[in-house]
């Protein structure tokens, strides 16, 4: 079963628009990722921990986000990332930064904590490449921390067979493509839902007792061109409302405004780039813990 067809409705359009990219600070007004915060709090750094410890600085940010009196809890975290070549006011890919931070956390924490944080995002799957000429299918087992969805067709069809899903499902819409030697942004329309049920996408042998219902809780948006742009985000908060966050500014929005990122029709070609879903059971647990 081809995930890109089942999980999101993708309509391909032959129009390419343009984009740009600095790093936005963490907003203090959103609710921290509670499962990850709990794991960070259980982790005990050594007394000799490097002052540039990414997991330690991230824990401070997640804890500070609960305290509205702290206006800039992210600054030391960004300084720490600078030591690992994730520099402020420099162009970065959001998905690459996400994977870099997770990689640094795993390197700088104990094995148990690293494994538990990795399991929050770990997707077990088979990468399947089918030749459209001979229908031969090549299958390779793999583990992803975010699920890439390709927005173009090719002579070979790439799709994924899901084996298991994590409590936090991160989807990366692959909107950038090299075309005739130039990197272009694909503004193809990608429709996504607030809630999804992935039970039908999992193999029959997958235990049906596992939570298969997910709610969208964050959308990372890219605006501008493929070579330079800006990232913003929509966040679904614990008060059951959507908020739009752009650097230091935040305001409440409707679900219809979030849907406007399906394709790049706006003034700055704003399109959804990363989608973050979490199981409904984990969302309920997060609310009850507040």
Secondary structure as UniProt FT lines:
FT   HELIX           3..6
FT   STRAND          9..11
FT   STRAND          16..17
FT   STRAND          21..22
FT   TURN            28..29
FT   HELIX           34..42
FT   TURN            47..48
FT   TURN            51..52
FT   HELIX           54..64
FT   TURN            65..66
FT   TURN            68..69
FT   TURN            73..74
FT   HELIX           75..82
FT   TURN            83..85
FT   TURN            88..89
FT   HELIX           94..108
FT   HELIX           111..121
FT   STRAND          123..131
FT   TURN            132..134
FT   STRAND          137..144
FT   STRAND          147..150
FT   STRAND          156..164
FT   STRAND          168..174
FT   STRAND          176..179
FT   TURN            180..181
FT   STRAND          182..186
FT   STRAND          189..191
FT   STRAND          195..197
FT   HELIX           199..201
FT   TURN            204..205
FT   TURN            208..209
FT   STRAND          213..224
FT   STRAND          229..236
FT   TURN            238..239
FT   STRAND          242..246
FT   TURN            247..248
FT   STRAND          249..253
FT   HELIX           255..259
FT   HELIX           260..262
FT   TURN            267..268
FT   STRAND          271..279
FT   HELIX           280..288
//
